[in-house]
Amino acid sequence: MKAAEEIRLTEKNVKEFIEEKVKKITSVIGDGIAINALSGGVDSAVVTMLGHRALGNRLKTYFVDNGIMREGEPQKVEEIFRQQGVNIEILDAQEEFFNAFKGVTGPEEKREAVTQTFYKDIFGKLVTKSGAKYLLQGTILTDIDETIAGIKRQHNVFEQLGIDPQQAFGYKIIEPLVELRKDSVRVLAEALGLPENIYNRPPFPGPALATRIIGEVTKERVDIVRKATSIVEEELKDTGAFQYMAILHQDRVTGMRDGKRDFGLQIEIRCWDSIDAREATPTDLPYKQLRKLADDILRGVPGVVSVTYNIAAKPPSTIEVV
């Protein structure tokens, strides 16, 4: 197992890099059809634009509404890319994903549930329906590094683990970004004409809010972490941090309301300074801001009685909790 050699776009002609990737996509797919999933994150956004330039309407772009995204995400992403001339079909797959999560509590098992549901169940059917033989996806070098090192199995890594997507799922996967890390992907996104709210957007994982829930992923628990996420992202959006998030812990903790004991929920806030996600340091947020975050979450998210802030660096911590 070996990762690709890193390319830094600060040291390359970005326009030539784009032309090279567009030509490669065109040459591989020929006059055929390809599909891709757009999550709204910068990686999938860049792949969508590269594929659109290469294939036009022969790229079928889907937003898989898996029930574990942020508030209003499908509609927001669809509007942004409609303005870029890209048509997106929103696919309701909530039932499939929540069925796959039933009884699953381990981090790797949850990631595997996402992988199998996404690639085999959802995209396997879409490939058959569309006649496409290729899936374009935004795997980057850090995804591969962490998977190969055994830190965590990223849901979008296959060939580097000896898994043949054609044999496993019935289609081939094209990965235009495997030589890049996040900082270079952002450079590429800006050069492709994507708006700043995409190219400077904090990273968001493929398994979405499932990576921010310790324990079983249910609709009710997703609703809780989704509310907390909205509060955290609104409060920290101007900090300049690399990434920030809310984590829902599994065990109930002892709290009190109206003078009585209340076994409630615990939300952990994480906020990171980093360049490419290989290493990260907790952002030195002012105590006043942390108190405001805690107060807003306690008021705005029913059942929460405890709010904490992570101060462990990566490594030994990781950016996402699952």
C-alpha positions as a Markdown table, in Angstrom:
| # | Residue | x | y | z |
|---|---|---|---|---|
| 1 | Met | 0.0 | 0.0 | 0.0 |
| 2 | Lys | 1.5 | 3.3 | -1.1 |
| 3 | Ala | 0.1 | 6.8 | -1.3 |
| 4 | Ala | 0.7 | 9.1 | -4.2 |
| 5 | Glu | 3.5 | 11.6 | -4.2 |
| 6 | Glu | 2.3 | 15.0 | -3.0 |
| 7 | Ile | 1.8 | 17.9 | -5.4 |
| 8 | Arg | 1.8 | 21.4 | -3.9 |
| 9 | Leu | -0.1 | 23.8 | -6.1 |
| 10 | Thr | 1.7 | 26.8 | -4.6 |
| 11 | Glu | 4.7 | 25.4 | -6.6 |
| 12 | Lys | 2.7 | 24.6 | -9.8 |
| 13 | Asn | 0.9 | 26.4 | -12.6 |
| 14 | Val | -2.7 | 25.9 | -11.4 |
| 15 | Lys | -4.3 | 26.6 | -14.8 |
| 16 | Glu | -2.1 | 23.9 | -16.4 |
| 17 | Phe | -2.9 | 21.5 | -13.5 |
| 18 | Ile | -6.6 | 22.0 | -14.2 |
| 19 | Glu | -6.2 | 21.5 | -17.9 |
| 20 | Glu | -4.2 | 18.3 | -17.3 |
| 21 | Lys | -6.9 | 16.9 | -14.9 |
| 22 | Val | -9.7 | 17.8 | -17.3 |
| 23 | Lys | -7.9 | 16.1 | -20.2 |
| 24 | Lys | -7.3 | 13.0 | -18.1 |
| 25 | Ile | -10.9 | 12.7 | -17.1 |
| 26 | Thr | -12.0 | 13.1 | -20.8 |
| 27 | Ser | -9.5 | 10.5 | -22.0 |
| 28 | Val | -10.5 | 7.9 | -19.4 |
| 29 | Ile | -14.3 | 8.3 | -19.8 |
| 30 | Gly | -14.3 | 9.0 | -23.5 |
| 31 | Asp | -17.8 | 9.5 | -24.8 |
| 32 | Gly | -19.3 | 7.6 | -21.8 |
| 33 | Ile | -21.1 | 8.8 | -18.7 |
| 34 | Ala | -19.8 | 9.3 | -15.2 |
| 35 | Ile | -21.5 | 10.0 | -11.9 |
| 36 | Asn | -20.3 | 11.8 | -8.8 |
| 37 | Ala | -21.6 | 12.7 | -5.3 |
| 38 | Leu | -21.5 | 16.3 | -4.2 |
| 39 | Ser | -21.5 | 16.9 | -0.4 |
| 40 | Gly | -20.8 | 20.6 | -0.5 |
| 41 | Gly | -17.3 | 20.2 | 0.9 |
| 42 | Val | -14.4 | 21.6 | -1.0 |
| 43 | Asp | -13.0 | 18.3 | -2.2 |
| 44 | Ser | -16.3 | 17.1 | -3.8 |
| 45 | Ala | -16.9 | 20.6 | -5.1 |
| 46 | Val | -13.6 | 20.7 | -6.9 |
| 47 | Val | -14.1 | 17.2 | -8.4 |
| 48 | Thr | -17.6 | 18.3 | -9.5 |
| 49 | Met | -16.2 | 21.3 | -11.4 |
| 50 | Leu | -13.4 | 19.3 | -13.0 |
| 51 | Gly | -15.9 | 16.7 | -14.1 |
| 52 | His | -18.3 | 19.3 | -15.4 |
| 53 | Arg | -15.5 | 21.0 | -17.4 |
| 54 | Ala | -14.5 | 17.6 | -18.9 |
| 55 | Leu | -17.9 | 16.0 | -19.5 |
| 56 | Gly | -20.6 | 18.7 | -19.4 |
| 57 | Asn | -24.0 | 17.0 | -19.1 |
| 58 | Arg | -22.4 | 13.6 | -19.3 |
| 59 | Leu | -21.5 | 14.0 | -15.6 |
| 60 | Lys | -24.5 | 13.1 | -13.5 |
| 61 | Thr | -24.1 | 14.8 | -10.1 |
| 62 | Tyr | -26.1 | 13.7 | -7.1 |
| 63 | Phe | -26.4 | 15.1 | -3.6 |
| 64 | Val | -27.1 | 12.1 | -1.4 |
| 65 | Asp | -29.4 | 13.2 | 1.4 |
| 66 | Asn | -28.4 | 10.7 | 4.0 |
| 67 | Gly | -30.1 | 12.3 | 6.9 |
| 68 | Ile | -26.7 | 13.1 | 8.6 |
| 69 | Met | -25.9 | 16.4 | 7.0 |
| 70 | Arg | -26.0 | 19.9 | 8.5 |
| 71 | Glu | -29.3 | 21.9 | 8.6 |
| 72 | Gly | -30.6 | 22.8 | 5.1 |
| 73 | Glu | -27.4 | 21.5 | 3.4 |
| 74 | Pro | -29.0 | 19.9 | 0.3 |
| 75 | Gln | -30.9 | 23.0 | -0.7 |
| 76 | Lys | -27.9 | 25.3 | 0.0 |
| 77 | Val | -25.5 | 23.2 | -2.1 |
| 78 | Glu | -28.0 | 22.8 | -4.9 |
| 79 | Glu | -28.4 | 26.6 | -5.2 |
| 80 | Ile | -24.7 | 27.3 | -5.1 |
| 81 | Phe | -23.9 | 24.9 | -7.9 |
| 82 | Arg | -27.0 | 25.9 | -10.0 |
| 83 | Gln | -25.3 | 29.3 | -10.2 |
| 84 | Gln | -22.2 | 27.5 | -11.5 |
| 85 | Gly | -24.2 | 25.9 | -14.3 |
| 86 | Val | -24.2 | 22.4 | -12.7 |
| 87 | Asn | -27.5 | 20.5 | -12.4 |
| 88 | Ile | -27.8 | 18.4 | -9.2 |
| 89 | Glu | -30.3 | 15.7 | -8.4 |
| 90 | Ile | -31.0 | 15.4 | -4.6 |
| 91 | Leu | -31.5 | 11.8 | -3.7 |
| 92 | Asp | -33.4 | 10.9 | -0.5 |
| 93 | Ala | -31.4 | 8.0 | 1.1 |
| 94 | Gln | -32.2 | 8.6 | 4.7 |
| 95 | Glu | -34.0 | 5.4 | 5.3 |
| 96 | Glu | -31.1 | 3.3 | 3.9 |
| 97 | Phe | -28.5 | 5.0 | 6.0 |
| 98 | Phe | -30.4 | 4.9 | 9.3 |
| 99 | Asn | -31.2 | 1.2 | 8.8 |
| 100 | Ala | -27.4 | 0.6 | 8.3 |
| 101 | Phe | -26.6 | 2.4 | 11.5 |
| 102 | Lys | -29.0 | 0.4 | 13.7 |
| 103 | Gly | -27.1 | -1.3 | 16.6 |
| 104 | Val | -23.7 | 0.0 | 15.3 |
| 105 | Thr | -21.6 | 1.8 | 17.9 |
| 106 | Gly | -17.9 | 1.2 | 17.0 |
| 107 | Pro | -16.1 | 4.0 | 15.0 |
| 108 | Glu | -14.8 | 1.7 | 12.3 |
| 109 | Glu | -18.1 | -0.2 | 12.1 |
| 110 | Lys | -19.9 | 3.1 | 11.6 |
| 111 | Arg | -17.5 | 4.2 | 8.8 |
| 112 | Glu | -17.9 | 0.8 | 7.1 |
| 113 | Ala | -21.7 | 1.1 | 7.3 |
| 114 | Val | -21.4 | 4.5 | 5.5 |
| 115 | Thr | -19.1 | 3.0 | 2.9 |
| 116 | Gln | -21.2 | 0.0 | 2.1 |
| 117 | Thr | -24.5 | 2.0 | 2.0 |
| 118 | Phe | -23.0 | 4.7 | -0.1 |
| 119 | Tyr | -20.9 | 2.8 | -2.6 |
| 120 | Lys | -22.8 | -0.5 | -2.9 |
| 121 | Asp | -26.4 | 0.2 | -2.2 |
| 122 | Ile | -26.8 | 3.8 | -3.4 |
| 123 | Phe | -24.3 | 4.3 | -6.1 |
| 124 | Gly | -24.5 | 0.7 | -7.3 |
| 125 | Lys | -28.2 | 1.4 | -8.2 |
| 126 | Leu | -27.4 | 4.7 | -9.7 |
| 127 | Val | -24.7 | 3.2 | -12.0 |
| 128 | Thr | -27.2 | 0.6 | -13.2 |
| 129 | Lys | -29.8 | 3.2 | -13.8 |
| 130 | Ser | -27.6 | 5.8 | -15.5 |
| 131 | Gly | -25.4 | 3.4 | -17.5 |
| 132 | Ala | -22.3 | 5.0 | -16.0 |
| 133 | Lys | -19.1 | 3.0 | -15.6 |
| 134 | Tyr | -17.2 | 5.5 | -13.6 |
| 135 | Leu | -17.5 | 7.4 | -10.3 |
| 136 | Leu | -15.6 | 10.6 | -9.8 |
| 137 | Gln | -14.7 | 11.3 | -6.2 |
| 138 | Gly | -12.7 | 13.7 | -4.1 |
| 139 | Thr | -10.2 | 11.5 | -2.2 |
| 140 | Ile | -7.2 | 13.5 | -1.1 |
| 141 | Leu | -3.8 | 12.5 | 0.1 |
| 142 | Thr | -4.5 | 12.9 | 3.8 |
| 143 | Asp | -7.4 | 10.4 | 3.4 |
| 144 | Ile | -5.1 | 7.8 | 2.0 |
| 145 | Asp | -2.3 | 8.5 | 4.6 |
| 146 | Glu | -4.6 | 8.1 | 7.6 |
| 147 | Thr | -6.1 | 4.9 | 6.1 |
| 148 | Ile | -2.8 | 3.3 | 5.2 |
| 149 | Ala | -1.4 | 4.2 | 8.7 |
| 150 | Gly | -4.4 | 2.5 | 10.3 |
| 151 | Ile | -5.4 | 5.7 | 12.2 |
| 152 | Lys | -8.9 | 5.5 | 10.8 |
| 153 | Arg | -10.5 | 3.9 | 7.7 |
| 154 | Gln | -11.6 | 6.8 | 5.5 |
| 155 | His | -14.8 | 5.8 | 3.7 |
| 156 | Asn | -13.5 | 6.8 | 0.2 |
| 157 | Val | -10.2 | 4.8 | 0.1 |
| 158 | Phe | -10.2 | 1.4 | -1.7 |
| 159 | Glu | -7.4 | 0.6 | -4.2 |
| 160 | Gln | -4.7 | 1.6 | -1.7 |
| 161 | Leu | -6.2 | -1.1 | 0.5 |
| 162 | Gly | -6.2 | -3.7 | -2.3 |
| 163 | Ile | -9.9 | -3.3 | -2.9 |
| 164 | Asp | -11.0 | -3.3 | -6.5 |
| 165 | Pro | -14.1 | -1.0 | -6.8 |
| 166 | Gln | -15.0 | -2.6 | -10.1 |
| 167 | Gln | -15.2 | -6.0 | -8.5 |
| 168 | Ala | -16.7 | -4.8 | -5.2 |
| 169 | Phe | -19.3 | -2.3 | -6.5 |
| 170 | Gly | -19.5 | -2.7 | -10.3 |
| 171 | Tyr | -17.8 | 0.5 | -11.4 |
| 172 | Lys | -14.4 | 2.2 | -11.6 |
| 173 | Ile | -13.4 | 5.1 | -9.5 |
| 174 | Ile | -11.5 | 8.2 | -10.7 |
| 175 | Glu | -9.7 | 10.3 | -8.1 |
| 176 | Pro | -8.3 | 13.5 | -9.6 |
| 177 | Leu | -7.1 | 14.9 | -6.2 |
| 178 | Val | -5.1 | 12.1 | -4.7 |
| 179 | Glu | -1.8 | 14.0 | -5.0 |
| 180 | Leu | -3.2 | 17.0 | -3.1 |
| 181 | Arg | -3.7 | 18.0 | 0.5 |
| 182 | Lys | -6.4 | 20.4 | 1.7 |
| 183 | Asp | -4.5 | 23.6 | 1.3 |
| 184 | Ser | -3.8 | 22.8 | -2.4 |
| 185 | Val | -7.4 | 21.8 | -2.9 |
| 186 | Arg | -8.5 | 25.2 | -1.7 |
| 187 | Val | -6.2 | 26.9 | -4.2 |
| 188 | Leu | -7.6 | 24.7 | -7.0 |
| 189 | Ala | -11.2 | 25.5 | -5.9 |
| 190 | Glu | -10.6 | 29.3 | -6.1 |
| 191 | Ala | -9.0 | 28.9 | -9.5 |
| 192 | Leu | -12.0 | 27.0 | -10.8 |
| 193 | Gly | -14.2 | 30.0 | -9.9 |
| 194 | Leu | -16.0 | 28.5 | -6.9 |
| 195 | Pro | -17.2 | 31.1 | -4.4 |
| 196 | Glu | -15.3 | 31.8 | -1.1 |
| 197 | Asn | -18.0 | 30.1 | 1.0 |
| 198 | Ile | -17.0 | 26.9 | -0.7 |
| 199 | Tyr | -13.2 | 27.2 | -1.1 |
| 200 | Asn | -12.7 | 28.6 | 2.4 |
| 201 | Arg | -15.3 | 26.3 | 4.0 |
| 202 | Pro | -14.1 | 24.3 | 7.0 |
| 203 | Pro | -13.6 | 20.6 | 6.1 |
| 204 | Phe | -16.7 | 18.4 | 6.6 |
| 205 | Pro | -16.3 | 14.6 | 6.6 |
| 206 | Gly | -17.9 | 12.3 | 4.1 |
| 207 | Pro | -19.7 | 10.3 | 6.9 |
| 208 | Ala | -21.0 | 13.7 | 8.0 |
| 209 | Leu | -22.5 | 14.1 | 11.5 |
| 210 | Ala | -22.1 | 10.3 | 12.1 |
| 211 | Thr | -18.4 | 11.1 | 12.8 |
| 212 | Arg | -19.6 | 13.5 | 15.6 |
| 213 | Ile | -21.7 | 11.1 | 17.6 |
| 214 | Ile | -20.2 | 8.7 | 20.1 |
| 215 | Gly | -22.3 | 5.6 | 20.1 |
| 216 | Glu | -25.3 | 4.6 | 17.9 |
| 217 | Val | -26.4 | 7.1 | 15.2 |
| 218 | Thr | -30.1 | 7.7 | 15.3 |
| 219 | Lys | -32.4 | 10.4 | 13.9 |
| 220 | Glu | -32.9 | 11.8 | 17.4 |
| 221 | Arg | -29.2 | 11.9 | 18.2 |
| 222 | Val | -28.4 | 13.5 | 14.8 |
| 223 | Asp | -31.0 | 16.2 | 15.5 |
| 224 | Ile | -29.2 | 17.0 | 18.7 |
| 225 | Val | -25.8 | 17.3 | 17.2 |
| 226 | Arg | -27.1 | 19.2 | 14.2 |
| 227 | Lys | -28.6 | 21.9 | 16.5 |
| 228 | Ala | -25.3 | 22.1 | 18.4 |
| 229 | Thr | -23.3 | 22.2 | 15.1 |
| 230 | Ser | -25.4 | 25.2 | 13.9 |
| 231 | Ile | -24.6 | 27.1 | 17.1 |
| 232 | Val | -20.8 | 26.3 | 17.0 |
| 233 | Glu | -20.4 | 27.1 | 13.3 |
| 234 | Glu | -22.2 | 30.4 | 13.7 |
| 235 | Glu | -20.1 | 31.4 | 16.7 |
| 236 | Leu | -16.7 | 30.3 | 15.4 |
| 237 | Lys | -17.0 | 31.2 | 11.7 |
| 238 | Asp | -14.9 | 34.3 | 12.0 |
| 239 | Thr | -12.1 | 32.8 | 14.1 |
| 240 | Gly | -10.0 | 31.8 | 11.1 |
| 241 | Ala | -9.7 | 28.3 | 12.5 |
| 242 | Phe | -9.1 | 25.3 | 10.2 |
| 243 | Gln | -12.1 | 23.4 | 11.5 |
| 244 | Tyr | -14.7 | 23.4 | 14.3 |
| 245 | Met | -17.5 | 21.1 | 15.4 |
| 246 | Ala | -19.8 | 19.8 | 18.1 |
| 247 | Ile | -19.5 | 16.3 | 19.4 |
| 248 | Leu | -22.3 | 14.4 | 21.2 |
| 249 | His | -21.1 | 12.0 | 23.9 |
| 250 | Gln | -22.8 | 8.7 | 24.5 |
| 251 | Asp | -23.3 | 8.4 | 28.3 |
| 252 | Arg | -25.7 | 10.5 | 30.2 |
| 253 | Val | -24.2 | 12.9 | 32.8 |
| 254 | Thr | -25.6 | 14.2 | 36.0 |
| 255 | Gly | -26.9 | 17.7 | 35.9 |
| 256 | Met | -29.6 | 19.7 | 37.6 |
| 257 | Arg | -32.6 | 21.7 | 36.5 |
| 258 | Asp | -35.1 | 23.6 | 38.7 |
| 259 | Gly | -33.4 | 22.3 | 41.8 |
| 260 | Lys | -33.8 | 18.7 | 40.7 |
| 261 | Arg | -31.4 | 16.1 | 39.3 |
| 262 | Asp | -31.3 | 15.8 | 35.5 |
| 263 | Phe | -29.5 | 13.0 | 33.7 |
| 264 | Gly | -28.6 | 14.9 | 30.6 |
| 265 | Leu | -26.4 | 15.1 | 27.5 |
| 266 | Gln | -22.8 | 16.2 | 27.1 |
| 267 | Ile | -21.6 | 18.2 | 24.1 |
| 268 | Glu | -17.9 | 18.6 | 23.4 |
| 269 | Ile | -16.7 | 21.5 | 21.3 |
| 270 | Arg | -13.6 | 21.1 | 19.1 |
| 271 | Cys | -11.8 | 23.9 | 17.3 |
| 272 | Trp | -8.6 | 23.4 | 15.4 |
| 273 | Asp | -5.7 | 25.3 | 13.9 |
| 274 | Ser | -4.0 | 23.4 | 11.1 |
| 275 | Ile | -2.8 | 23.7 | 7.5 |
| 276 | Asp | -3.4 | 20.2 | 6.0 |
| 277 | Ala | -5.0 | 18.2 | 8.8 |
| 278 | Arg | -1.9 | 16.0 | 9.4 |
| 279 | Glu | -1.3 | 17.9 | 12.6 |
| 280 | Ala | -3.6 | 20.2 | 14.5 |
| 281 | Thr | -3.6 | 22.4 | 17.6 |
| 282 | Pro | -6.7 | 23.4 | 19.6 |
| 283 | Thr | -7.5 | 27.0 | 18.9 |
| 284 | Asp | -6.8 | 29.3 | 21.8 |
| 285 | Leu | -10.4 | 30.6 | 22.1 |
| 286 | Pro | -11.1 | 33.4 | 24.6 |
| 287 | Tyr | -12.8 | 32.2 | 27.8 |
| 288 | Lys | -15.6 | 34.7 | 27.3 |
| 289 | Gln | -16.3 | 33.1 | 23.9 |
| 290 | Leu | -16.3 | 29.6 | 25.3 |
| 291 | Arg | -18.8 | 30.7 | 28.0 |
| 292 | Lys | -21.1 | 32.2 | 25.3 |
| 293 | Leu | -20.9 | 28.9 | 23.3 |
| 294 | Ala | -21.8 | 26.9 | 26.4 |
| 295 | Asp | -24.7 | 29.1 | 27.3 |
| 296 | Asp | -26.1 | 29.1 | 23.8 |
| 297 | Ile | -25.9 | 25.3 | 23.5 |
| 298 | Leu | -27.4 | 24.8 | 27.0 |
| 299 | Arg | -30.3 | 27.1 | 26.0 |
| 300 | Gly | -30.7 | 26.0 | 22.4 |
| 301 | Val | -30.2 | 22.2 | 22.5 |
| 302 | Pro | -32.8 | 20.4 | 24.6 |
| 303 | Gly | -31.4 | 17.9 | 27.1 |
| 304 | Val | -27.8 | 19.2 | 27.3 |
| 305 | Val | -26.5 | 19.8 | 30.8 |
| 306 | Ser | -22.7 | 19.7 | 30.1 |
| 307 | Val | -20.5 | 21.5 | 27.5 |
| 308 | Thr | -16.7 | 20.9 | 27.3 |
| 309 | Tyr | -13.8 | 22.1 | 25.1 |
| 310 | Asn | -11.2 | 19.7 | 23.8 |
| 311 | Ile | -7.6 | 20.9 | 24.4 |
| 312 | Ala | -5.7 | 17.8 | 23.2 |
| 313 | Ala | -3.6 | 18.3 | 20.1 |
| 314 | Lys | -3.4 | 16.0 | 17.0 |
| 315 | Pro | -1.6 | 13.7 | 17.6 |
| 316 | Pro | -2.5 | 11.9 | 19.9 |
| 317 | Ser | -6.1 | 13.2 | 19.3 |
| 318 | Thr | -7.7 | 13.3 | 15.9 |
| 319 | Ile | -9.7 | 16.1 | 14.4 |
| 320 | Glu | -13.0 | 14.1 | 14.2 |
| 321 | Val | -14.0 | 12.0 | 17.2 |
| 322 | Val | -15.1 | 8.9 | 15.2 |
